[in-house]
Amino acid sequence: MDISTTAKKSYGVQAEDFTQTITDATEMLRSEEGTINNLTFSGKLVQLKPVGEALVIGDLHGDLESLVTIISKSKFTSRMEQNKDATLIFLGDYGDRGAKSVEVYNTVLSLKIAFPSQVILLRGNHESPTDLLASPHDLPAQLQLKFKEKWVAVYSKVRELFNSLHTAVFVEGRYLMVHGGLPSRIRSIQEIAEADTLHPKKPFLEDLLWSDPDETVKGTYPSPRGAGNLFSKTITETVLGKLNVKLLIRGHEQAHEGFKINHDGKVLTLFSRKGPPYFNAYGAYLDVPLSMKIEDANQLLPYVHKF
């Protein structure tokens, strides 16, 4: 699969074809259960065996150029074709705040359809349930501009897609990957798997999509974003210990270098887009062998690629 060709097709995608791509990907996501190759699905949790290699991409926010750059530089579609143990993981926030949201969704979903058991799509706060959805949520305006009177039907399908996205990736003994942050009161990995069905009675999904690590708070503090919380190093250590993982890998926050490390190396943030309204100098992604045993994010620095 040539990512540049797929991206070019996305520029001219019509409402009917875009809707079909969304429908096909949504049905694929909804059918994922049990064990498929290296993946085991439990609710909205994806358990990934620590074998092979993973490419992890953070927020894209309608930046198609960065997506094409990452896939091209890493040659990851070729690697997936050659190795069934190569896994591509998106941490959510595909659209909004960038001019090419439709094109990014179409390209990402095309990757999922082409490599169904090797591409994992996580839910970001810009794919939240309606009671948690980020503002501004300008995807509807982009759909209206591109598809005219057909935009309402297309957006209805997009909402179905949002509700079908996974919530977290769990690599036992190594990583928890989510879009936002850690629920401070989580007791087990099963509660993460069930976070969407527990919402809104329990705030687990809100934290997974919205929360941020902070170096100054004690415990948790309500987030200035208006949803989720700021959480402390102590919360990170406690939750990761309960889940038997060493490191949280997440997106959600702009980082000047395209990535940042928090909580004494226990949190790695990836931000994979560039350009207004963000002003980070670089985007970044992670390209890592999953078999490697790690204790903190500093060990992953050779595998973090800036562009």
C-alpha positions in Angstrom: 0.0 0.0 0.0 1.4 3.3 -1.0 0.5 6.0 1.5 1.0 8.9 -0.9 -1.4 7.4 -3.4 -4.0 6.8 -0.6 -3.6 10.3 0.6 -4.0 11.8 -2.9 -7.2 9.8 -3.3 -8.5 11.2 0.0 -8.2 14.7 -1.3 -10.9 14.0 -3.9 -13.0 11.6 -1.9 -16.8 11.9 -2.5 -19.5 11.6 0.2 -20.6 8.2 -1.0 -17.1 6.7 -0.9 -16.2 8.4 2.4 -19.3 7.0 4.0 -18.6 3.5 2.7 -15.1 3.7 4.1 -16.4 4.8 7.5 -19.0 2.0 7.4 -16.5 -0.7 6.5 -14.1 0.4 9.2 -16.8 0.7 11.8 -18.1 -2.8 11.1 -14.6 -4.1 11.3 -14.0 -2.4 14.7 -17.3 -3.7 16.0 -16.5 -7.3 15.0 -13.1 -7.3 16.8 -13.4 -9.8 19.7 -11.3 -12.6 21.0 -7.8 -13.2 19.8 -6.6 -12.1 16.3 -2.9 -12.6 15.7 -1.1 -10.6 18.4 -4.2 -8.8 19.5 -6.8 -9.8 22.1 -9.9 -7.7 22.4 -11.8 -7.3 25.7 -14.5 -4.6 25.6 -12.8 -1.5 24.3 -9.3 -2.7 25.5 -6.8 -4.1 23.1 -4.2 -6.4 24.7 -1.0 -6.6 22.5 1.6 -9.3 22.9 5.2 -8.0 23.5 6.4 -9.3 20.1 7.3 -7.6 16.9 7.4 -3.9 16.5 5.0 -1.0 16.9 4.7 2.4 15.3 2.8 4.8 17.6 1.3 8.0 16.3 -0.1 10.8 18.5 -2.6 13.6 17.7 -3.0 14.5 14.0 -5.8 17.0 14.1 -6.3 17.2 10.3 -2.6 17.3 9.4 -2.5 15.0 6.4 1.1 16.0 5.5 2.4 14.8 8.9 0.6 11.5 8.6 2.1 10.9 5.1 5.6 12.0 6.4 5.5 9.5 9.3 4.3 6.5 7.3 6.7 7.3 4.4 9.8 7.9 6.7 9.2 4.7 8.7 8.2 2.7 5.6 5.7 1.1 7.9 3.2 -0.1 5.4 5.9 -2.1 3.7 7.0 -3.4 7.1 3.4 -4.5 7.8 3.2 -6.3 4.5 6.4 -8.2 5.3 5.8 -8.9 9.0 2.5 -9.7 10.6 4.0 -8.7 14.0 4.3 -5.1 12.9 1.5 -3.0 14.6 0.4 0.6 13.8 -1.2 2.3 16.7 -3.0 5.7 16.6 -3.7 7.5 19.9 -6.7 9.4 18.7 -7.6 13.0 17.7 -7.6 12.5 14.0 -9.7 15.6 13.1 -10.6 19.1 14.2 -8.4 22.2 14.2 -6.7 21.2 10.9 -7.9 21.8 7.4 -7.6 18.2 6.2 -9.7 16.3 8.8 -11.8 14.5 6.2 -8.6 13.4 4.4 -6.9 12.2 7.6 -9.9 10.2 8.6 -10.2 8.7 5.1 -6.5 7.8 5.0 -6.4 6.4 8.5 -9.5 4.3 7.9 -8.0 3.1 4.6 -5.0 1.8 6.5 -7.3 0.0 9.0 -9.2 -1.7 6.1 -5.9 -2.7 4.4 -4.3 -4.1 7.5 -7.3 -5.0 9.8 -5.3 -7.0 12.4 -2.3 -4.7 12.4 -3.8 -1.2 12.8 -5.3 -0.1 16.2 -7.5 3.0 16.3 -7.9 4.6 19.8 -10.5 7.2 20.7 -9.4 10.7 21.5 -11.2 13.5 23.3 -12.1 14.8 19.8 -13.9 11.5 19.2 -15.6 11.6 22.6 -19.3 10.9 23.5 -21.4 14.0 22.9 -21.4 14.9 26.6 -17.6 15.1 26.6 -16.9 16.3 23.1 -14.1 18.9 22.7 -14.9 22.4 21.6 -14.3 23.7 19.0 -15.4 20.6 17.2 -15.1 21.9 13.7 -15.4 18.6 11.8 -19.1 19.2 11.0 -18.2 22.5 9.4 -15.5 20.8 7.3 -18.0 18.1 6.3 -20.5 20.7 5.3 -17.9 22.6 3.2 -16.8 19.5 1.4 -20.0 17.5 1.0 -22.7 20.3 1.0 -26.2 18.9 1.7 -24.9 15.4 2.3 -22.9 16.4 5.3 -25.5 15.4 7.9 -25.7 11.8 6.8 -21.9 11.6 6.6 -21.6 13.0 10.2 -24.1 10.5 11.5 -21.8 7.7 10.2 -18.8 9.5 11.8 -20.5 9.5 15.2 -21.0 5.7 14.8 -17.3 5.4 14.1 -16.4 7.4 17.2 -18.5 5.1 19.4 -16.7 2.0 17.9 -13.1 3.1 18.5 -11.0 1.4 21.2 -10.1 3.0 24.5 -6.6 1.6 25.4 -3.8 -0.7 24.4 -2.2 -2.8 27.1 1.2 -4.5 26.7 1.6 -6.5 29.9 4.7 -5.7 31.8 5.5 -2.7 29.5 2.9 -0.2 28.4 -0.5 1.3 28.8 -1.4 3.4 25.8 -4.4 5.8 25.9 -5.2 9.2 24.4 -5.4 11.3 27.6 -4.6 10.1 31.1 -5.0 7.8 34.1 -8.2 7.3 36.1 -7.0 7.7 39.7 -9.6 5.3 41.1 -9.1 2.5 38.7 -8.7 -0.9 40.3 -8.1 -3.2 37.4 -7.4 -3.4 33.7 -11.0 -4.7 33.3 -12.4 -1.3 34.4 -10.5 0.3 31.5 -11.9 -2.3 29.1 -15.4 -1.4 30.3 -14.9 2.4 30.7 -17.3 3.3 27.9 -20.1 1.2 29.3 -19.5 2.5 32.8 -19.7 6.1 31.5 -21.1 8.5 32.8 -21.7 6.7 36.2 -18.0 6.4 36.6 -15.5 8.9 35.3 -13.0 6.4 33.9 -13.6 7.2 30.2 -13.4 11.0 30.9 -10.0 10.6 32.5 -8.7 8.2 29.7 -9.7 10.8 27.1 -9.1 14.1 28.8 -6.7 14.0 31.8 -3.1 15.2 31.8 0.0 14.5 33.9 1.2 17.4 36.0 4.4 18.0 38.0 3.0 20.3 40.7 -0.4 18.9 41.9 -0.8 16.4 44.7 -3.2 13.6 43.8 -5.6 15.1 41.3 -6.9 18.6 40.5 -9.8 19.5 38.1 -8.4 20.2 34.6 -8.5 23.7 33.2 -9.7 22.0 30.0 -13.1 21.7 31.5 -13.1 17.9 31.6 -10.8 15.3 33.2 -8.1 16.0 35.8 -4.5 16.9 36.2 -2.9 13.9 38.0 0.3 13.6 40.0 3.4 11.4 39.8 2.0 9.5 42.8 -1.2 8.7 40.8 0.9 7.5 37.9 3.0 5.2 40.0 0.0 3.8 41.8 -2.1 3.1 38.7 0.8 1.7 36.7 1.7 -0.6 39.6 -1.9 -1.9 39.8 -1.9 -2.6 36.1 1.6 -4.2 36.0 3.0 -1.9 33.4 6.1 0.4 33.5 5.0 3.3 31.3 2.0 5.3 30.1 2.2 6.3 26.4 -0.3 9.0 25.5 -1.1 12.0 23.2 -3.5 14.9 24.0 -0.9 17.6 24.7 1.1 19.8 22.4 4.8 19.3 22.9 7.4 21.7 21.5 9.7 18.9 20.5 6.9 16.6 19.4 7.2 14.6 22.6 7.8 15.1 26.3 8.5 13.0 29.4 6.8 13.4 32.7 6.7 11.9 36.2 10.3 10.7 36.3 10.1 8.8 33.1 6.8 7.1 33.7 4.8 9.1 31.1 5.7 9.7 27.4 3.5 12.1 25.4 3.6 12.1 21.6 2.2 14.9 19.5 2.4 14.1 15.8 1.1 17.2 14.0 2.6 20.6 13.2 1.3 24.0 12.2 -1.4 26.4 13.4 -3.1 26.6 15.7 -0.3 24.7 17.3 3.3 26.0 17.3 5.4 23.1 18.2 8.7 23.0 16.3 8.5 19.3 15.6 6.1 16.4 15.4 7.1 13.1 16.7 6.3 9.4 16.7 7.5 6.2 18.4 8.9 3.3 16.4 9.8 0.6 19.0 10.5 -3.2 19.3 7.8 -4.4 21.7 9.9 -7.2 23.1 12.3 -4.7 24.6 11.9 -4.6 28.4 11.8 -1.0 29.8 11.7 0.8 33.1 11.1 4.3 32.0 10.6 6.5 28.9 14.2 7.7 28.7 15.1 4.2 27.4 12.7 4.9 24.5 14.5 8.1 23.3 16.4 6.3 20.6 13.1 5.1 19.2 11.3 8.5 19.3 11.6 10.2 15.8 11.2 13.9 15.3 10.3 15.5 12.0 
